[in-house]
Amino acid sequence: METIWKSRIKNIILCVLFLCLFVKTFTFLTYLFRDTDTDRLRILGLKQEKNLDMIYVGSSSSICYWQPLKAWNDCGFTSYTFATNSLQADGSEYYIREAMRTQDPTLFVVELRSYVAWSDEVYDLGLRNGSDSMSLFSPVRWGYIYDYMQKRTNTEEADVGSFYFDIAKYHNETQRLGDEEQWKYSNNKAVFPNKGWEWFEQYDCMEEPEGFLTDERGEVPVKCREALESLLMYCDEKQIEVLFVVSPKVLDKEEQSIYNSLKDIVEGRGYQYLNANEHYEEMELDFSKDFFNGNHTNCFGAEKYTRFLEDYIVEHYNMPDHSKEQGFAQWSEEYKRFAEEEKTCKEAVVKMQEDYAERLKTAEAIRQTDDFAQWYMMIDDASYTLLLAQKGAAGGWRAESAETKKVMDIWEFSDDSQDNIRVVCDSEVVFSNAEGKETVYEGNIDRPLWQLTWSYAIDNTDGKASVMVSGEECSRGEEGVNIVVLDHETGRVADSVTVRVTKDGLALER
């Protein structure tokens, strides 16, 4: 009998050892195969921090807004930007839960911009950017995934299991086994430079929003409200101090009305609320220089927002000043590196601003040009795309001028063609409705400056010659060839003309 029991105990021990080895190996491979993008490294970096006074939680509207090292240099308190791209409303609570596993800050700052809209679709990146970065068997991670799926009704097509065990998504990325850089993160540990802040050398000229301020209360999406209420209950339970903020963006009245309702919820539970969009003048925010798109600031806008918010935090919360204390020398050293990086980034953005201004001058010169040949020379390069919608027949294009023949050849016109659709770039036809069969065409154009695309649609049904760019009608819709000129560098329409054949050749009309 004793021998039998010894044998059973031995088998149990072997099974346990095997199970432990399997789990360890499985976990190691999971971490090895995961994406090592900035979102993952930002989440991992938080666990390496000590003595954080403040943690800023949110989506991309946090990543490029709050500068922890700037706040350190100005005020002496420590902070971290704990955020990932595309974070949805119900994610903020789990990010705070995750942060509380290793940190005990005086204050959390929660960005509210994720709470104005809700989707029942399983948005892969919105969840994975966070869950695929946390410890594999973290109870917070599993709770996050479970709760996320429970709140979505459209999960039939989602590979739910691959969210829990994400190696199912990445296991085919076998090239990562030979990537020396990838192996650095096989223990799921990393230090994120600049305390979660990320540099974006990007720029776009925005118009400051007007007429959005209102006292109206808009309807908060039901599940966004539920997510916020759940977060508030958790903060009440754990006695967590939270400041809820709305960072500056191109805002409209409808969105502002929803923020007003969110304010009522937050303040009704005893928490403070700050909408930076109500303080443009105080921040000295310049939409023509401080943004890289309507939803995100560049380094100039981030600096202004950080200084505005840090002043508010120091005034309303009991934040310590560690600048002269022992044990914080690393923060000052990191700020020095940050300041050098900031200088480089600002120089790059200023260059973009200057280039942008030159492009606008060029566009103005294009619009002032009435001679077709000169006009065509100015727009015939790879930085412009021409959207053509011909209204009527091409019979009038039979003129014998060399100019007309050249253009007909470039645009692939024939004498008997009618209601042509063309997309032309650098003397090359990108799209042609062969034989006039297609009357509608949609496409996208890459903007290299900040790696986004913008859409267009040509609709020549019944000869209406419509050209929509980013949802706005840009075509003149007149008899002749209507051309909308898109500038890839600025993301704007450089010109909109109608080309007609006259006795003197090709003429431009605006």
C-alpha positions in Angstrom: 0.0 0.0 0.0 2.8 2.4 0.9 4.4 1.7 -2.5 1.2 2.5 -4.3 0.9 5.8 -2.4 4.5 6.8 -3.2 3.8 6.0 -6.8 0.7 8.2 -6.8 2.4 11.1 -5.1 5.3 10.8 -7.6 2.9 10.9 -10.5 1.1 13.9 -9.0 4.4 15.7 -8.5 5.4 14.9 -12.1 2.0 16.2 -13.4 2.3 19.4 -11.4 5.9 19.9 -12.6 4.8 19.2 -16.2 1.9 21.6 -15.9 4.1 24.3 -14.4 6.6 23.8 -17.2 3.9 24.0 -19.8 2.4 27.2 -18.4 5.8 28.8 -18.1 6.7 27.9 -21.7 3.2 28.9 -23.0 3.5 32.3 -21.2 7.1 32.8 -22.5 6.0 32.1 -26.1 3.0 34.4 -25.7 5.1 37.3 -24.6 7.7 36.6 -27.3 5.2 36.6 -30.1 3.2 39.7 -29.0 3.5 42.9 -30.9 6.1 45.2 -29.5 4.5 48.5 -30.5 4.4 51.6 -28.4 1.0 50.7 -26.8 2.4 47.5 -25.3 5.6 49.2 -24.1 3.6 52.0 -22.6 1.6 49.5 -20.5 4.7 47.5 -19.5 6.6 50.7 -18.6 4.1 51.6 -15.8 5.1 48.5 -13.8 8.7 49.7 -13.7 7.8 53.1 -12.2 7.9 53.9 -8.5 6.4 56.7 -6.4 4.0 58.1 -9.1 1.9 61.0 -7.8 -0.4 61.1 -10.8 -1.5 58.7 -13.6 -3.2 60.0 -16.8 -5.6 57.4 -18.3 -7.1 57.6 -21.8 -6.7 56.9 -25.5 -4.6 58.6 -28.2 -6.1 61.9 -26.8 -3.8 61.3 -23.8 -0.7 59.9 -25.5 0.0 63.2 -27.4 -1.3 65.6 -24.8 0.1 65.1 -21.3 3.9 65.5 -20.9 4.9 63.9 -17.6 8.5 65.2 -17.7 7.4 68.7 -18.5 5.2 68.6 -15.4 8.1 67.3 -13.4 10.4 70.2 -14.5 7.7 72.8 -13.9 6.1 71.5 -10.7 8.1 68.6 -9.3 5.4 65.9 -9.1 5.8 62.6 -10.9 3.3 61.3 -13.4 2.8 58.8 -16.2 0.6 58.6 -19.3 -1.1 55.3 -19.1 -2.9 55.1 -22.3 -3.3 53.2 -25.6 -4.7 54.1 -29.0 -8.4 53.5 -29.6 -9.3 52.9 -25.9 -13.1 52.7 -25.5 -15.2 53.9 -22.7 -15.3 50.7 -20.7 -11.5 50.4 -20.8 -10.6 53.3 -18.5 -11.8 51.4 -15.4 -9.7 48.4 -16.2 -6.6 50.6 -16.8 -7.1 52.1 -13.4 -7.5 48.6 -11.9 -4.3 47.5 -13.7 -2.4 50.6 -12.5 -3.5 50.0 -8.9 -1.8 46.6 -8.9 1.6 48.3 -8.8 1.0 52.0 -8.1 -0.7 54.1 -5.4 -0.9 57.6 -6.9 -2.5 60.7 -5.2 -4.5 61.4 -8.4 -5.8 59.7 -11.5 -6.7 61.9 -14.5 -9.3 60.3 -16.8 -9.9 61.5 -20.3 -13.6 61.6 -21.2 -13.4 61.8 -25.0 -14.0 58.0 -25.2 -17.4 58.4 -23.5 -19.3 60.3 -26.3 -19.8 57.4 -28.6 -20.3 53.6 -28.4 -20.1 50.7 -30.8 -21.4 47.2 -30.2 -18.9 46.0 -32.8 -15.9 44.2 -31.3 -13.2 46.7 -32.2 -10.1 44.6 -32.3 -7.5 47.3 -31.6 -9.6 49.0 -29.0 -9.3 46.0 -26.8 -6.1 44.3 -28.0 -3.9 47.4 -27.5 -4.5 46.9 -23.8 -5.3 43.3 -23.2 -2.4 42.0 -25.4 0.0 44.0 -23.3 -1.0 43.0 -19.8 0.3 39.9 -17.9 -1.3 36.8 -19.5 -3.0 35.5 -16.4 -3.7 38.9 -14.8 -7.2 38.8 -13.2 -7.6 42.4 -14.4 -6.9 41.4 -18.0 -9.3 38.5 -18.0 -12.0 40.6 -16.3 -11.4 43.3 -18.9 -11.9 40.9 -21.8 -14.9 39.2 -20.3 -16.7 42.5 -19.5 -15.9 43.9 -22.9 -17.4 40.9 -24.7 -20.5 40.9 -22.4 -21.2 44.5 -23.3 -21.1 43.9 -27.0 -23.9 42.3 -28.9 -22.1 41.7 -32.1 -19.5 39.1 -31.1 -20.4 36.2 -33.4 -17.6 37.0 -35.9 -15.1 37.8 -33.2 -12.5 35.2 -32.3 -13.1 35.6 -28.6 -10.7 32.8 -27.5 -7.8 34.6 -29.2 -8.3 37.6 -26.9 -7.8 35.5 -23.8 -5.0 33.5 -25.3 -3.6 36.0 -27.8 -0.8 33.7 -29.1 -3.6 32.3 -31.3 -3.4 35.6 -33.2 0.3 35.9 -33.3 1.6 32.4 -33.6 2.2 32.6 -37.3 4.7 35.5 -36.8 7.5 33.0 -36.8 10.0 35.6 -38.0 9.9 37.1 -34.5 11.9 34.1 -33.2 14.9 35.4 -35.1 14.4 39.1 -34.1 16.9 40.0 -31.4 14.8 43.1 -30.5 11.7 40.9 -30.0 13.5 38.7 -27.4 14.1 41.8 -25.1 10.4 41.7 -24.3 10.0 38.0 -23.8 9.7 38.6 -20.0 6.9 41.1 -20.6 9.0 43.9 -19.0 10.0 47.2 -20.5 10.8 50.8 -19.6 8.9 53.4 -21.7 10.9 56.6 -22.3 9.3 59.9 -21.4 6.9 58.3 -18.9 4.4 57.2 -21.5 4.5 60.4 -23.6 5.1 59.9 -27.3 6.5 62.3 -29.8 4.6 63.1 -33.1 6.5 65.1 -35.7 3.3 66.0 -37.4 1.4 69.2 -38.3 -1.8 70.4 -39.9 -3.4 73.8 -40.0 -6.8 73.7 -38.2 -9.5 76.3 -37.8 -10.5 77.1 -34.2 -14.0 75.8 -33.6 -16.7 78.4 -33.1 -20.2 78.3 -31.8 -19.8 75.0 -29.9 -20.3 76.4 -26.4 -23.7 75.7 -25.1 -25.6 75.0 -21.9 -27.6 72.2 -23.6 -27.4 68.7 -22.2 -27.0 66.0 -24.9 -27.8 62.3 -24.6 -24.9 60.2 -23.4 -24.9 56.7 -25.0 -26.4 54.3 -22.6 -23.4 52.0 -22.4 -21.0 54.9 -22.1 -23.1 56.1 -19.1 -23.0 52.6 -17.6 -19.3 52.4 -18.1 -18.8 55.8 -16.4 -21.1 54.8 -13.5 -19.1 51.6 -13.0 -15.9 53.5 -13.0 -17.2 56.0 -10.4 -18.5 53.1 -8.2 -15.0 51.5 -8.3 -13.3 54.9 -7.4 -15.8 55.4 -4.6 -15.1 51.9 -3.3 -11.3 52.3 -3.4 -11.4 56.0 -2.4 -9.5 57.0 -5.5 -9.2 60.7 -6.3 -10.0 61.3 -9.9 -10.1 64.4 -12.1 -12.1 64.0 -15.3 -10.9 66.1 -18.3 -11.7 66.8 -21.9 -8.6 67.7 -23.9 -8.7 70.3 -26.7 -9.9 69.3 -30.1 -12.0 70.6 -33.0 -15.3 70.4 -31.3 -18.9 70.9 -32.3 -22.0 71.9 -30.4 -23.5 68.4 -30.3 -20.4 66.9 -28.8 -20.1 69.7 -26.3 -23.7 69.1 -25.1 -22.7 65.5 -24.3 -19.7 66.6 -22.3 -22.1 68.9 -20.4 -24.1 65.8 -19.4 -20.9 63.9 -18.5 -20.0 66.8 -16.3 -23.3 66.6 -14.4 -22.7 62.8 -13.8 -19.1 63.3 -12.6 -19.8 66.4 -10.4 -22.9 64.8 -9.1 -20.7 62.1 -7.6 -18.3 64.6 -6.0 -15.5 64.5 -8.6 -14.0 67.4 -10.4 -14.4 68.0 -14.1 -12.3 70.2 -16.5 -13.1 70.8 -20.2 -10.0 72.4 -21.7 -12.1 73.4 -24.8 -13.6 76.1 -22.6 -10.2 77.7 -22.0 -8.5 78.2 -25.4 -7.6 81.8 -24.6 -6.2 80.9 -21.2 -4.0 78.2 -22.8 -3.1 80.6 -25.7 -3.9 77.7 -28.0 -3.4 78.4 -31.7 -5.3 75.9 -33.9 -3.3 77.0 -37.0 0.0 75.8 -35.4 -0.7 73.5 -32.3 -2.4 70.5 -33.9 -1.6 67.7 -36.4 -5.3 66.9 -37.0 -8.6 67.8 -35.6 -8.4 65.4 -32.7 -4.7 65.6 -31.6 -2.2 68.3 -30.7 1.4 68.4 -31.8 4.3 69.1 -29.4 3.4 72.8 -29.3 -0.2 72.2 -28.3 0.8 69.5 -25.9 3.1 71.9 -24.1 0.4 74.4 -23.7 -2.2 71.9 -22.5 0.3 70.3 -20.0 1.1 73.7 -18.4 -2.6 74.5 -18.2 -3.5 71.2 -16.6 -0.5 71.1 -14.3 -1.5 74.5 -12.9 -5.0 73.3 -12.3 -3.8 70.1 -10.6 -1.4 72.0 -8.3 -4.1 74.5 -7.4 -6.8 71.9 -6.6 -4.9 68.9 -5.3 -2.2 68.3 -2.7 0.6 67.4 -5.0 4.1 67.1 -3.6 7.2 68.8 -5.0 10.0 66.2 -5.2 12.5 68.3 -7.1 14.8 68.8 -4.2 14.3 65.4 -2.6 16.7 62.5 -2.7 15.8 59.5 -4.9 14.3 61.5 -7.8 17.5 62.5 -9.6 16.6 60.2 -12.5 13.6 62.3 -13.3 15.7 65.4 -13.7 18.2 63.5 -15.9 15.3 62.2 -18.1 14.0 65.7 -18.4 17.3 66.8 -19.9 16.9 64.1 -22.6 13.3 65.1 -23.1 14.2 68.7 -23.6 16.7 67.8 -26.3 14.1 65.6 -28.0 11.5 68.4 -27.7 13.9 70.8 -29.4 14.3 68.4 -32.4 10.6 67.8 -32.6 9.7 71.5 -32.5 12.3 72.2 -35.3 10.7 69.5 -37.4 7.2 70.8 -36.9 8.2 74.4 -37.6 9.7 73.2 -40.9 6.4 71.5 -41.7 4.5 74.7 -40.9 6.8 76.6 -43.2 6.4 74.0 -46.0 2.6 74.1 -45.5 2.5 77.8 -45.8 4.5 77.6 -49.1 2.0 75.0 -50.4 -0.8 77.3 -49.6 0.9 80.1 -51.5 1.4 77.7 -54.5 -2.3 76.8 -54.3 -3.2 80.5 -54.4 -1.0 81.0 -57.4 -2.7 78.0 -59.1 -6.1 79.6 -58.5 -4.9 82.9 -60.0 -3.7 81.3 -63.2 -6.1 81.6 -66.2 -3.9 80.2 -68.9 -4.5 76.5 -69.2 -1.0 75.5 -70.4 0.6 77.3 -67.5 -2.0 75.9 -65.0 -1.5 72.4 -66.2 2.3 72.7 -65.8 1.7 73.7 -62.1 -0.5 70.8 -61.2 1.1 68.1 -63.2 3.2 66.4 -60.6 3.0 63.6 -58.0 1.9 65.8 -55.2 -1.5 66.5 -56.8 -4.3 64.3 -57.8 -6.9 65.4 -60.4 -10.5 64.2 -60.1 -12.3 64.7 -63.4 -16.0 64.5 -64.1 -16.9 65.4 -67.7 -20.4 66.7 -68.2 -21.7 66.2 -71.8 -20.1 64.9 -74.9 -16.5 65.4 -76.0 -17.3 66.4 -79.5 -16.1 69.9 -78.9 -12.6 68.5 -78.1 -11.9 67.8 -81.8 -10.0 71.0 -82.1 -6.8 70.5 -84.0 -4.5 72.3 -81.5 -1.5 70.4 -80.2 -2.5 71.4 -76.7 -6.0 69.8 -77.0 -4.6 66.7 -78.5 -2.0 66.3 -75.8 -4.6 66.7 -73.0 -7.0 64.3 -74.7 -4.2 61.8 -74.9 -3.2 62.2 -71.2 -6.8 62.0 -70.0 -7.6 59.1 -72.4 -10.5 61.0 -74.1 -11.9 60.0 -77.4 -14.0 62.2 -79.8 -17.2 60.3 -79.1 -16.8 59.9 -75.3 -19.4 61.3 -72.9 -19.6 61.8 -69.2 -16.1 60.6 -68.5 -14.7 59.9 -65.1 -11.0 60.0 -64.6 -8.5 60.1 -61.7 -5.1 61.5 -62.9 -1.8 61.9 -61.1 1.5 63.0 -62.6 0.2 62.5 -66.2 -0.9 59.0 -65.4 -4.6 57.9 -65.4 -5.1 56.1 -62.1 -8.8 55.3 -62.9 -10.8 55.5 -66.1 -14.4 54.5 -66.7 -13.8 52.5 -69.8 -16.4 53.1 -72.4 -18.4 55.2 -70.0 -19.8 52.1 -68.2 -19.0 53.2 -64.7 -20.5 56.4 -63.4 -19.5 56.3 -59.8 -16.0 55.9 -58.3 -14.7 56.1 -54.8 -11.1 56.2 -53.5 -8.7 57.3 -50.9 -5.5 59.4 -51.1 -2.6 59.0 -48.7 -1.3 62.1 -47.0 2.4 61.4 -46.3 2.7 64.2 -43.7 0.8 62.3 -41.0 0.1 59.0 -42.6 -3.6 59.2 -42.9 -5.9 59.0 -45.8 -8.8 61.1 -47.0 -11.6 60.0 -49.2 -13.2 61.2 -52.4 -16.2 60.1 -54.5 -16.9 60.9 -58.2 -20.6 60.5 -59.2 -21.4 61.2 -62.8 -24.8 59.5 -62.8 -27.1 61.3 -65.3 -24.2 63.6 -66.0 -24.3 65.4 -62.6 -20.5 65.6 -62.5 -20.3 65.5 -58.7 -16.9 65.3 -56.9 -17.1 64.9 -53.1 -14.0 65.3 -51.0 -14.2 64.2 -47.4 -18.0 64.5 -47.6 -18.0 68.0 -49.2 -19.1 68.9 -52.8 -16.1 70.4 -54.6 -17.1 70.2 -58.3 -18.5 73.1 -60.2 -20.8 70.7 -62.0 -20.8 72.7 -65.2 -20.9 71.7 -68.9 -17.3 70.6 -69.8 -14.6 68.8 -67.8 -14.9 69.6 -64.1 -11.6 69.1 -62.3 -10.9 69.1 -58.6 -7.2 69.4 -57.7 -6.2 67.7 -54.5 -3.0 68.6 -52.7 -1.5 65.5 -51.0 0.8 67.6 -48.8 -1.8 69.9 -47.2 -4.8 67.6 -47.4 -6.8 70.4 -49.1 -8.4 71.2 -52.4 -6.0 73.4 -54.3 -8.4 74.3 -57.1 -11.7 73.5 -58.7 -12.2 74.4 -62.4 -14.2 73.6 -65.5 -12.2 73.2 -68.7 -13.9 74.0 -72.0 -12.8 74.2 -75.6 -13.0 77.6 -77.2 -11.9 78.9 -80.6 -8.7 80.0 -78.8 -8.1 76.6 -77.3 -8.7 75.2 -73.8 -10.1 77.7 -71.3 -10.4 77.6 -67.5 -13.6 78.7 -65.7 -14.0 79.1 -61.9 
